[in-house]
Every structure is written in structure tokens, then in C-alpha cells.
Amino acid sequence: MRIPFSELGGKCVFTSEIDVKAAATYAENFGENPAGDICFIQEDDVPPHDLLLAGFPCQPFSNAGLKKGFTDATRGTMFFEIERMVSHHRPSALLLENVKGLVSHDKGKTMRVIEQRLDDLGYWVHKKVLNARDFGLPQNRERIYIVCLRKDLFGPKDFSFPEPTNFPTRLGRILERRVDPKFTISDKLWEGHQRRRREHAAKGNGFGYSLFTRDSAYTSTISARYYKDGSEILISQGPDSQGRKRNPRKLTPREAARLQGFPDTFILNPSNVQAYKQFGNAVAVAVVRAIAEKLVPLIAGVHRKK
């Protein structure tokens, strides 16, 4: 989430990350060691800031519903930590990202609690589900983006989400030409994938591996579990140099980075397992960039008025 805002002149003043492997990758790329678990960080230890960027787990809220006890409803969740920092620092704007399922989680109660809490903190709340494939990335990845603007600085209609660019996508644009054979899945794993698909088909459901080619417009969503067997995104391969049929392969870590819109200058974690986890948990950079291009001028305008 940081990359597009840095491109537009923003300066990051604080980062929190609980995963030590992700923190190491972050430090390698940005030259800053993130603070640890936000739950143990005091408000005054975070510098003043104009914009707060955050993701948070979609957990059940103990008291979700439009009635009293909203603070109790969010306490114990990561969203409460966002509330805590926002209440103290009053940034001009927030950008929150989550899985699409947040919208319907607990029959919509979780989202209603979140919106009410943000409204109570004095923010206009704008939310929309955006898909990475609509912004030039060859991945079908739907996520909800929540943009919040301080009511005393902005009007209720000052922000609108970017329209899809609808730039034609093709998987081949992000695939490497020469790929180490180690990314080709084994005969045992390939047979297991095919067997499970046959079993699911017999039960009348469509679960199983997903196979793509260089000409595919986009892949399915890459997840943090991709390192396990690569089943959600397998790449079809042509015959080897002897004309023998080859098993499909997994994406390389660099391809996983490109699928999420990371630049090739981004330094990968040396562990492929950790790299896959991190890109599966990451945001689609191109989508955040489109939001940033609309959000940054608003924040800059507030500063000019001051």
C-alpha cells in the first residue's frame, strides 16, 4: 500500500508489522525496520500523520449490531487498534483494505459496526469492491477498499472511487521466459491435483486446480497458501527439448510479485515459501495506485488551505 503513495510524494513516518519475515522483506526494500505488534504500541509512539493505511483480519465482532456497545464490539479485534490510533491522531484520511467477504460477514453486521465506528470518529465512509483485473493486472482479485475522510475537512461527496481502466490483460506479459525446472510440479503432485478434481467433479462441484496459459487474460486469486501446492494458479507448459509432455508449473516468486503489480526492482524474500506468503497477503498495487491518484490531491488541497 505504501508504494503508490511514495510515488506521489508521500513520506512514510511509521509502520507496524507483526510477521518477522514480512518485516525483514519490508526493511530490505524500504530501509526501515517496522515496529512490531500494534497492540503493544502506544499512541504517542506513532508520529502525527495525514493518512493511515491498514489492513485487518475479518474477525467476528462479539457484539456486532446497530445498538449500544460499539467499542466493546470491536475491542479485541485488529480494527480496534485502527480506531485507537485514529481517535488519537485524527489523520485527514484513511485507506483500509480487506477481503470481499467483509461485506457479507456475519450477515453484514461486521461491516455495519465498522462503518458506524468510523462515522462516530468523525469520518465520511466510502467503500467499494474493486477487482485487480479491471486495473491492468492479470489476476481476478476482488477486495473491498474503504476510504474515510474527516468530516471537518471534507464534504460527503468529495471522494469518488476510480473507474476501471479496462486495460487489456494477458498473463504472458508477466511470465518469465526462462524458468527453473524446480517450479514444475512433480508427477505425484500433478496426479493428486487431477485425482482431486475428478473426485470433486463426481460430487457435482467445481473445486480443483486451475490451469492457465500465456494467453489467459487473467488468473484466479493468489493466496497466502500458494506455497503449499500452487493449485489455484498452475501454468501450462509446452513439451521439453526432447518433445516430451511436461507437467504444469507454479508461478515463480517474481511472477507472483508482478501479478500483484510490484515493480521488478522490489527485492524478494530469499525464501520462496515466505515470498509466496507475502505476495498472497499483499494488496494489488495497481488498484491502490488508482485510489492514491484520487486521494492524494484531496489531502494536498487541505494543506494548501492551511
LUMRO-738922 format. One record per residue (C-alpha): x, y, z; residue number from 1; residue in one letter. Coordinates in pm, 1 decimal. Layout:
N
X Y Z NUM A
...
***
This chain:
306
0.0 0.0 0.0 1 M
295.4 228.7 62.5 2 R
442.6 219.4 -289.4 3 I
185.4 432.4 -481.3 4 P
170.3 697.8 -208.6 5 F
550.6 721.6 -204.7 6 S
544.6 760.6 -583.8 7 E
315.3 1060.2 -537.0 8 L
545.3 1230.8 -288.0 9 G
424.9 1087.4 40.9 10 G
664.9 1021.4 326.9 11 K
600.4 716.8 544.3 12 C
652.2 806.4 912.7 13 V
565.1 476.9 1082.1 14 F
499.6 111.2 1001.6 15 T
383.1 -178.8 1216.0 16 S
418.7 -545.1 1114.8 17 E
389.1 -847.8 1342.5 18 I
532.9 -1106.8 1098.4 19 D
911.7 -1102.4 1135.5 20 V
971.7 -1245.3 785.8 21 K
748.7 -983.5 624.5 22 A
919.2 -714.8 833.2 23 A
1258.5 -832.6 701.8 24 A
1139.0 -800.8 341.0 25 T
999.3 -456.8 417.9 26 Y
1327.5 -341.1 572.3 27 A
1522.7 -473.4 274.2 28 E
1311.8 -268.9 34.6 29 N
1242.8 49.6 227.6 30 F
1543.1 73.4 458.3 31 G
1323.4 89.6 768.4 32 E
1255.2 -170.0 1033.3 33 N
882.3 -180.1 1111.2 34 P
768.3 -166.7 1471.8 35 A
617.0 -491.4 1594.1 36 G
268.7 -581.4 1712.3 37 D
48.8 -269.6 1700.5 38 I
-138.9 -395.7 2007.6 39 C
164.8 -308.9 2220.4 40 F
243.5 28.0 2062.8 41 I
131.5 340.4 2245.4 42 Q
-44.4 615.1 2052.7 43 E
222.2 872.7 2137.7 44 D
490.2 644.7 1991.3 45 D
332.9 692.6 1648.0 46 V
421.7 1026.7 1481.8 47 P
145.8 1259.6 1358.1 48 P
30.1 1166.3 1008.9 49 H
-213.6 1277.9 737.8 50 D
-302.4 933.3 608.1 51 L
-340.7 595.9 774.9 52 L
-313.1 280.6 560.5 53 L
-418.6 -51.7 707.7 54 A
-544.3 -399.4 650.7 55 G
-708.8 -602.9 926.9 56 F
-843.5 -956.8 970.9 57 P
-1214.6 -1015.1 918.0 58 C
-1290.2 -1149.8 1264.8 59 Q
-1629.2 -1195.8 1431.1 60 P
-1717.6 -890.4 1637.7 61 F
-1856.3 -1000.7 1972.3 62 S
-2148.0 -756.3 1977.3 63 N
-2199.7 -671.2 1611.0 64 A
-2521.2 -482.6 1551.0 65 G
-2665.8 -134.2 1535.2 66 L
-2711.0 -77.2 1908.2 67 K
-2503.5 32.1 2205.8 68 K
-2165.6 -113.2 2286.1 69 G
-1976.7 -48.2 1961.8 70 F
-1641.4 -14.1 2139.4 71 T
-1696.5 -346.8 2311.4 72 D
-1799.4 -491.4 1975.4 73 A
-1461.4 -410.9 1822.8 74 T
-1234.5 -449.2 2124.5 75 R
-1006.2 -748.2 2085.3 76 G
-1002.3 -718.9 1704.7 77 T
-736.7 -554.0 1491.5 78 M
-991.0 -295.0 1384.3 79 F
-994.2 -169.1 1743.3 80 F
-623.7 -85.4 1708.1 81 E
-705.4 122.2 1398.9 82 I
-978.6 300.9 1596.3 83 E
-736.3 368.4 1878.5 84 R
-478.7 534.8 1653.7 85 M
-737.4 727.9 1451.9 86 V
-905.9 861.7 1764.3 87 S
-572.8 988.8 1896.1 88 H
-412.1 1127.1 1578.9 89 H
-714.2 1231.8 1371.6 90 R
-548.9 1182.8 1029.9 91 P
-710.8 1359.4 735.0 92 S
-786.7 1031.8 561.1 93 A
-777.6 653.3 594.9 94 L
-744.5 377.1 338.5 95 L
-840.8 32.0 461.9 96 L
-834.7 -290.0 258.5 97 E
-995.0 -625.3 323.7 98 N
-1133.3 -935.1 157.0 99 V
-1458.7 -901.5 -34.3 100 K
-1625.8 -1127.8 221.9 101 G
-1612.9 -848.7 479.1 102 L
-1920.3 -700.1 309.9 103 V
-2136.5 -1002.3 391.3 104 S
-1952.7 -1122.3 703.1 105 H
-2191.6 -1208.0 987.7 106 D
-2486.1 -1115.8 762.7 107 K
-2346.9 -767.4 711.1 108 G
-2330.0 -682.5 1081.7 109 K
-1950.0 -658.4 1090.0 110 T
-1942.9 -402.0 809.5 111 M
-2220.3 -200.9 971.9 112 R
-2029.9 -187.2 1301.0 113 V
-1713.3 -75.9 1120.5 114 I
-1898.4 197.3 930.3 115 E
-2073.5 317.4 1245.9 116 Q
-1746.7 331.8 1439.9 117 R
-1577.6 530.9 1163.7 118 L
-1877.4 762.6 1144.5 119 D
-1865.5 813.0 1522.2 120 D
-1497.2 905.5 1490.4 121 L
-1599.4 1184.6 1253.3 122 G
-1527.6 1038.5 909.1 123 Y
-1722.3 1012.2 587.0 124 W
-1703.4 647.2 480.2 125 V
-1672.0 542.8 115.9 126 H
-1643.6 173.4 30.3 127 K
-1626.9 -24.6 -292.0 128 K
-1522.4 -369.0 -411.5 129 V
-1258.7 -333.4 -683.4 130 L
-1101.7 -605.7 -897.4 131 N
-732.4 -612.9 -988.4 132 A
-813.1 -737.4 -1339.0 133 R
-1000.6 -410.3 -1406.1 134 D
-684.7 -211.0 -1338.1 135 F
-437.9 -378.3 -1570.9 136 G
-326.7 -676.2 -1363.3 137 L
-389.0 -1028.9 -1497.9 138 P
-547.4 -1152.9 -1174.7 139 Q
-910.1 -1194.1 -1071.4 140 N
-874.3 -1044.0 -723.8 141 R
-1172.4 -870.5 -565.7 142 E
-1110.7 -672.6 -248.2 143 R
-1306.7 -412.3 -58.8 144 I
-1140.5 -72.9 -25.1 145 Y
-1263.5 169.8 240.6 146 I
-1170.4 537.5 208.4 147 V
-1253.4 764.6 500.9 148 C
-1228.2 1145.6 504.9 149 L
-1252.1 1371.5 808.4 150 R
-1589.5 1544.9 817.3 151 K
-1446.2 1876.6 934.8 152 D
-1208.6 1888.9 635.8 153 L
-1410.6 1734.8 353.1 154 F
-1764.2 1712.1 222.5 155 G
-1958.1 1386.7 192.0 156 P
-1912.8 1377.7 -186.9 157 K
-1551.5 1494.7 -217.1 158 D
-1419.7 1146.1 -294.2 159 F
-1523.6 900.3 -562.8 160 S
-1352.9 572.4 -643.4 161 F
-1155.6 541.9 -966.8 162 P
-1325.7 391.2 -1267.7 163 E
-1175.3 69.4 -1407.2 164 P
-905.5 130.7 -1666.1 165 T
-1013.1 -186.4 -1850.8 166 N
-662.3 -213.3 -1991.4 167 F
-647.6 -548.9 -2174.7 168 P
-469.4 -807.0 -1963.9 169 T
-273.0 -1112.4 -2069.9 170 R
-90.2 -1346.9 -1836.4 171 L
202.4 -1381.0 -2075.9 172 G
300.1 -1019.9 -2006.8 173 R
414.0 -1103.8 -1654.6 174 I
557.7 -1452.6 -1711.9 175 L
930.4 -1510.0 -1727.6 176 E
1073.9 -1662.3 -2044.8 177 R
1321.5 -1892.5 -1874.6 178 R
1201.8 -2070.9 -1562.6 179 V
1397.8 -2307.6 -1341.1 180 D
1263.9 -2666.6 -1374.8 181 P
1220.2 -2674.8 -994.1 182 K
895.8 -2481.0 -1037.6 183 F
747.4 -2767.8 -1243.4 184 T
527.7 -2974.0 -1011.1 185 I
612.0 -3338.0 -952.1 186 S
431.1 -3634.2 -1110.1 187 D
292.9 -3722.2 -766.1 188 K
155.5 -3373.6 -701.5 189 L
12.2 -3342.4 -1053.9 190 W
-161.7 -3678.2 -1024.7 191 E
-300.1 -3570.5 -685.8 192 G
-439.6 -3249.3 -833.1 193 H
-606.5 -3440.1 -1116.7 194 Q
-748.5 -3704.3 -883.5 195 R
-900.0 -3445.5 -650.7 196 R
-1055.9 -3263.4 -943.9 197 R
-1214.1 -3589.3 -1067.5 198 R
-1347.8 -3656.9 -717.4 199 E
-1497.2 -3308.1 -690.7 200 H
-1649.1 -3337.8 -1037.6 201 A
-1814.5 -3664.6 -937.3 202 A
-1974.4 -3480.4 -644.4 203 K
-2101.7 -3212.0 -877.7 204 G
-1881.5 -2924.2 -765.0 205 N
-1609.3 -2734.1 -947.2 206 G
-1331.8 -2745.1 -691.3 207 F
-982.3 -2837.8 -800.2 208 G
-671.4 -2693.6 -957.7 209 Y
-684.8 -2404.1 -1204.4 210 S
-470.5 -2421.8 -1518.3 211 L
-368.9 -2116.2 -1723.5 212 F
-165.0 -2042.1 -2035.4 213 T
33.6 -1742.5 -2154.1 214 R
-272.8 -1631.3 -2348.8 215 D
-506.5 -1637.8 -2048.6 216 S
-649.0 -1292.9 -1975.3 217 A
-605.7 -1340.2 -1601.0 218 Y
-554.9 -1596.7 -1326.3 219 T
-754.7 -1676.1 -1017.8 220 S
-662.6 -1505.2 -689.3 221 T
-321.5 -1580.8 -545.3 222 I
-348.5 -1662.6 -175.9 223 S
-106.0 -1687.7 115.5 224 A
-128.2 -2068.8 88.8 225 R
3.2 -2072.3 -267.6 226 Y
337.5 -2210.7 -148.3 227 Y
169.7 -2536.1 -44.1 228 K
80.6 -2682.7 -382.6 229 D
13.9 -2394.6 -622.8 230 G
-324.6 -2542.0 -711.0 231 S
-507.8 -2210.4 -760.2 232 E
-266.5 -2095.9 -1032.3 233 I
-82.9 -2356.1 -1240.0 234 L
84.8 -2259.8 -1566.9 235 I
57.4 -2495.9 -1863.0 236 S
390.1 -2574.6 -2027.4 237 Q
476.9 -2694.1 -2373.2 238 G
690.3 -3001.1 -2440.7 239 P
1051.0 -3015.3 -2324.1 240 D
1351.3 -3006.8 -2560.6 241 S
1301.2 -3377.0 -2637.0 242 Q
934.7 -3324.6 -2721.3 243 G
809.1 -3489.8 -2401.5 244 R
498.2 -3355.9 -2232.0 245 K
570.6 -3154.6 -1919.3 246 R
366.6 -3114.8 -1604.2 247 N
233.4 -2766.0 -1524.4 248 P
443.0 -2534.6 -1311.7 249 R
387.0 -2289.6 -1029.8 250 K
442.9 -1918.2 -1069.3 251 L
790.7 -1807.3 -974.7 252 T
814.1 -1561.4 -683.0 253 P
896.7 -1282.4 -930.7 254 R
587.2 -1366.7 -1132.8 255 E
381.1 -1363.7 -813.1 256 A
517.5 -1015.0 -743.1 257 A
425.2 -897.2 -1093.0 258 R
79.0 -1049.5 -1060.2 259 L
24.1 -813.4 -766.8 260 Q
173.8 -517.4 -951.8 261 G
506.6 -494.0 -767.6 262 F
793.2 -343.1 -969.7 263 P
1080.5 -567.5 -1073.4 264 D
1307.7 -357.9 -851.5 265 T
1127.2 -498.1 -547.1 266 F
1364.5 -725.7 -355.4 267 I
1214.2 -1069.6 -292.3 268 L
1243.5 -1258.9 32.1 269 N
1514.8 -1523.7 -22.8 270 P
1273.0 -1795.3 92.7 271 S
1028.2 -1888.7 -182.7 272 N
778.9 -2003.5 80.5 273 V
789.7 -1664.6 251.8 274 Q
777.6 -1477.3 -78.9 275 A
460.8 -1661.9 -183.5 276 Y
300.2 -1597.7 156.0 277 K
385.5 -1228.9 142.4 278 Q
256.2 -1168.1 -209.3 279 F
-56.0 -1371.4 -133.4 280 G
-121.3 -1139.3 160.8 281 N
-30.1 -821.8 -28.0 282 A
-254.1 -568.3 -199.0 283 V
-285.2 -521.5 -574.3 284 A
-54.7 -223.3 -620.1 285 V
-224.6 -100.6 -938.1 286 A
-559.6 -69.7 -759.6 287 V
-407.6 122.4 -469.3 288 V
-227.8 347.2 -720.4 289 R
-558.6 436.2 -887.0 290 A
-708.6 521.5 -546.0 291 I
-398.8 717.5 -442.9 292 A
-415.7 930.9 -755.8 293 E
-759.9 1048.1 -646.0 294 K
-691.0 1068.3 -272.2 295 L
-356.0 1248.5 -261.3 296 V
-479.3 1567.8 -435.7 297 P
-759.0 1592.4 -177.9 298 L
-515.5 1572.7 111.9 299 I
-278.3 1816.4 -60.9 300 A
-568.1 2058.0 -109.0 301 G
-636.8 2059.2 263.9 302 V
-273.2 2153.5 327.0 303 H
-289.3 2436.4 75.3 304 R
-593.0 2579.0 255.5 305 K
-399.4 2576.7 580.8 306 K
***
